[in-house]
Amino acid sequence: MKATRVLLTIVAALVLVGCSYQGPKTSPGTGTTLANTYWKLLSIDGAEVTTAQDAREAHLILRPDYRVDGFGGCNSFSGTWQKEGDQLSVGPLLGTLMSCENIEFESELLANFNGKIYAEIEGEILTVIGSNGSELIFRAMYFQ
């Protein structure tokens, strides 16, 4: 129930955020951009995020039209975002309300990926210092 409220709060905040995006941030030499990249969640505070076989992986996509879409391991979420220097304002987020087992990291992801966050790209790695202070590590994924 608490995770549902957090998820709904995050989605709602994203919808209300203004659009001051200054263009995608590109990692030197790689062409990886913050926006329009599929970011797979690798870890939260050093703890590896694993995906069960035949399950969808936790990920997010920051769209150039200031929307964010993602999947937390059990529930899909969406909302809005804006870039403010080296920080992002994310939220509120809206999401589905599925009940799943063994997805403790989803609540942590959604709690941290809301409000003002710090984001930096190095190569194909996106490091996010979340609004609760946790470090979230994502990898850019490419599909053919």
VODRENRO-80180 format. One record per residue (C-alpha): x, y, z. Coordinates in steps of 0.2 Angstrom, whole numbers, padded with zeros to 4 digits, always signed. Example, Ala and Ser with C-alpha at 12.3 -4.5 7.8 and 13.67 -1.06 7.14 Angstrom:
// residues 2
+0062-0022+0039;+0068-0005+0036;
// end
This chain:
// residues 144
+0000+0000+0000;+0014+0012+0005;+0023+0008-0012;+0007+0011-0021;+0006+0029-0013;+0024+0032-0017;+0022+0027-0035;+0006+0037-0037;+0015+0052-0029;+0030+0051-0040;+0019+0049-0056;+0008+0064-0051;+0024+0075-0048;+0031+0071-0065;+0015+0076-0073;+0016+0093-0064;+0034+0097-0068;+0037+0111-0080;+0047+0109-0096;+0064+0118-0095;+0074+0104-0103;+0090+0111-0112;+0093+0096-0123;+0100+0079-0120;+0116+0077-0110;+0129+0067-0120;+0143+0057-0113;+0160+0062-0121;+0165+0050-0135;+0150+0038-0134;+0135+0048-0140;+0125+0041-0125;+0112+0054-0121;+0101+0056-0105;+0085+0057-0115;+0079+0044-0127;+0090+0030-0120;+0084+0014-0112;+0092+0014-0095;+0092-0003-0087;+0093-0003-0067;+0109-0012-0062;+0111-0008-0043;+0104+0002-0029;+0117+0007-0016;+0129-0007-0022;+0116-0021-0021;+0114-0029-0038;+0096-0029-0045;+0093-0046-0053;+0079-0050-0065;+0070-0067-0064;+0071-0078-0080;+0057-0073-0091;+0053-0057-0082;+0055-0039-0087;+0070-0030-0081;+0068-0013-0071;+0072+0001-0082;+0067+0019-0087;+0067+0030-0102;+0068+0049-0101;+0059+0055-0117;+0064+0071-0126;+0046+0078-0123;+0049+0078-0104;+0040+0062-0101;+0048+0047-0091;+0042+0029-0094;+0048+0014-0085;+0046-0002-0076;+0051-0006-0058;+0051-0024-0058;+0032-0027-0055;+0024-0011-0060;+0025+0001-0075;+0026+0020-0071;+0026+0036-0081;+0027+0054-0077;+0037+0070-0082;+0054+0076-0079;+0065+0092-0082;+0083+0096-0082;+0090+0109-0071;+0109+0110-0073;+0116+0093-0066;+0100+0090-0057;+0083+0083-0063;+0066+0086-0056;+0056+0070-0058;+0038+0068-0053;+0025+0065-0049;+0024+0047-0056;+0009+0037-0060;+0009+0018-0061;+0000+0002-0061;-0004-0007-0044;+0001-0025-0047;+0006-0035-0032;+0022-0045-0034;+0034-0055-0024;+0052-0052-0021;+0053-0034-0029;+0060-0025-0014;+0070-0014-0025;+0055-0007-0034;+0050+0003-0019;+0068+0009-0017;+0069+0014-0035;+0052+0024-0035;+0056+0032-0018;+0073+0039-0025;+0068+0043-0043;+0056+0057-0037;+0059+0075-0034;+0076+0083-0036;+0090+0070-0041;+0108+0071-0047;+0112+0062-0063;+0128+0060-0072;+0133+0049-0087;+0150+0041-0089;+0152+0031-0105;+0136+0020-0105;+0133+0021-0086;+0120+0033-0078;+0123+0036-0060;+0109+0044-0050;+0109+0050-0033;+0091+0049-0028;+0081+0061-0018;+0083+0049-0003;+0102+0049-0005;+0103+0032-0013;+0115+0028-0027;+0106+0020-0042;+0116+0014-0057;+0109+0011-0074;+0117+0005-0090;+0112+0011-0108;+0105-0003-0118;+0103-0004-0136;+0092-0014-0147;+0094-0019-0165;
// end
